[in-house]
Amino acid sequence: MSNQRIKLIAVLNAVFWGILLVQIPLLWSVPLPEPAADHVSEFAQRYRVTASLELFAFIAASVALSVLMWLRPKAWTAITLACLGAAFFWRMHVSGLSVLFRPPVGDGSLLGALHGWWQFNGHWLTLARLPLLISCIVAWLIIYARLSRKPIPNSA
């Protein structure tokens, strides 16, 4: 794979992660259910803060690694970007699926879990983010495979 293609993918990756910054204000614009118990509103406020910080950490790390990949393509940077994308996919999409099977969100059935998932994630940003995130992971794995096969130049 040519360095120009790797640099283009690095720029597109940085743009993709930069667009995810849109989610931080979205977390703060979701209204709390009324009337809400004190512990529910406290949890929602803590969740907004921690989710925003966690999302910002993923974005900052990925953009920094994308810039590093643009400046000097290395195999370790590509595998780190793939692992970061996989960790983000796990944290934001897979790790919370068990909650969707239990009340109050789900009823224990697969259909109830899918309905709960759609209620939480059925907006344009999530539906656009998933295929892009998976394609980023696959692209960085392919780039890692190509870069790791390159012979190391002899420095004599």
N, C-alpha and C positions, 0 to 999 in steps of 0.2 A: 504494500500500500504506500502510495507516495506521501511525502510530507505535506503537500498541498491539501490532499484529502483529509489527512489527520488534523491539520490546522482548521479546515472547514468544519469538521465534526466537533472539534474543541470549541469553536466559536458558537456553533449551534447548540452545543451542550450548555455553555454559559448562558445563552439567551433563554433556553428552556428553564433552567434553574432560576434565572432572574425573573421570569414571568411568574414563577411560583410565589414571589413576594406579594402578589395580589391576594393570596390566601390570608395573610396576616390581618389586613383590615376586615376581611370577610368573617374571621373568627370573632371580631369585636362587634360586628354589626348584627349578629344573630340575637334576637330578643330572648330574654329569659321567660319561661312560662309563668303566667300570673294566675292566681297567687302562688308564689313559690315559698317553700319552707326556707328557713335561714340556712340550713345545711346544704340545700340544693343550690341556692344562689352563691354560697361560699365555694362549693365545689366547681360551679360553672366559672366563677372568676379565677380560681386557681388554675383550672383547665385552660382557660384562655391565655393566661400568662405562660404556663409551661409549654403549651402547644406552640405558641408564637416563638418562644425562645428555641425550642427544639427545631422547628421549621427553619428559623433563621440560621441555626448552627449547620444544618444540612446544606442550606443554600450557600452560605459563606465558604464552607469547605469545598463544595463542588465547583464553585466559581473560581476559587483559588487554584484548585487542581487543574481546571480547564485552562487557565492562564498559563500555568506551568507547562501543561501539555502543548500549548500553542508555542511557547517560547522554546522548549526543548523536549521533543517527543521521546519518552522513555517507556519501557514495558511496565515498570513498577507503577508509574502514574496511571496508565491505562487500567491495570488490574485494581488499583485503589479506587478509581472512578467507578468501575463496575461493582465493586464491593459496596461502595457508598450508595449507589443506586439500589442495589439489592437490599441493603439495610433500611433504606428509606421505604422501599416497597413493603418490606416486612413490618416495619414499625407503623406505617400509616394505613396499611390495607389489610394485612393478614393477622396481625397479633390481636386485634380486637374482634375478630369474627365470632369467637365463642360467646361474647356478650349478646350477639344477635339471636342466639337460640334460646336464651332464658328470658322470662318475664322481667321487666315490663315491656321490653322491646319486642321479643319474639314469643312464640308459643311452643317451642320445642321442635317444630317441623322445619324442613328445608324451605318450604314456601314462606313460612313466617320469617325465617332468617333473610331470605331474599327481599321480602317486603321491607324489613327493617333496614337492610343495606341500602335499598333504593331511597328510603326516606332520608338517610344520612348522606348518601353519596350521589344521588340522582340529579346532580346539576352539571352544567356544561364543563366546568373546570375539571372535575374528577373524571368525567368521561373522556375528555381530551388528554388528561394527564397520564392515565394508565397505559395506553398504547405508546405514547412518547417515552415514558419511563422505561418500559420493557424494551423498546427499540434502542434506547441509550445503553442499557445494560448489555444487550447483545452486541451492539457496535463496539463498545469498549473491550468486550471479550475477544472479538475478532481482531481488533487492533493489537491487543496484548499478544495474541497468538502470532500475528505477523511480526511484531517488533521483537518478540522473544526468539524468533528464528533467525533474525539478522545476525551475521557474524560481527563480533566486536572488533573494531579497527585496532591494529597493532600500533602501539605508541613506542617507537624505538628511539 
